[in-house]
Amino acid sequence: KTVEKKIRIKILFRFYIHLIIENIKKITLLSEYINLLTIKVKSEKVDQKISVFKI
């Protein structure tokens, strides 16, 4: 029984590690997307300010 229990614990551990790694990957992608959106919004604000000066 103890060997079986150790095997179950190892399987669970690997499963949770896999989930954690997948979540980290998703968070990284989301962070990159947010950074791109932020850059886009900043550039649009700069464009608006420049257009105000041109008028």
C-alpha positions as CSV (number, residue, x, y, z in Angstrom):
1,K,0.0,0.0,0.0
2,T,2.8,2.5,0.8
3,V,4.4,1.9,-2.7
4,E,1.0,2.5,-4.3
5,K,0.5,5.6,-2.2
6,K,3.9,7.0,-3.2
7,I,3.1,6.4,-6.9
8,R,-0.2,8.2,-6.5
9,I,1.5,11.1,-4.8
10,K,4.1,11.3,-7.6
11,I,1.4,11.3,-10.3
12,L,-0.5,14.0,-8.5
13,F,2.6,16.0,-8.0
14,R,3.5,15.8,-11.7
15,F,-0.1,16.7,-12.6
16,Y,0.0,19.8,-10.5
17,I,3.4,20.9,-11.7
18,H,2.1,20.5,-15.3
19,L,-0.9,22.7,-14.4
20,I,1.3,25.3,-12.8
21,I,3.6,25.5,-15.8
22,E,0.6,25.8,-18.2
23,N,-0.8,28.6,-16.1
24,I,2.5,30.4,-16.1
25,K,2.5,30.1,-19.9
26,K,-1.0,31.6,-20.1
27,I,-0.1,34.4,-17.7
28,T,3.0,35.2,-19.8
29,L,0.9,35.4,-23.0
30,L,-1.7,37.5,-21.3
31,S,1.0,39.9,-20.0
32,E,2.5,40.2,-23.5
33,Y,-0.9,41.0,-24.9
34,I,-1.5,43.7,-22.2
35,N,1.9,45.2,-22.9
36,L,1.0,45.4,-26.6
37,L,-2.3,47.0,-25.9
38,T,-0.7,49.5,-23.6
39,I,1.9,50.4,-26.2
40,K,-0.9,50.9,-28.8
41,V,-3.0,53.1,-26.4
42,K,0.1,55.2,-25.6
43,S,0.9,55.7,-29.3
44,E,-2.7,56.7,-30.1
45,K,-2.5,59.3,-27.3
46,V,0.7,60.7,-28.7
47,D,-0.9,60.8,-32.2
48,Q,-3.8,62.7,-30.7
49,K,-1.5,65.2,-29.0
50,I,0.4,65.7,-32.2
51,S,-2.8,66.3,-34.2
52,V,-3.9,69.0,-31.7
53,F,-0.6,70.8,-32.3
54,K,-1.1,70.6,-36.1
55,I,-4.5,72.4,-35.9
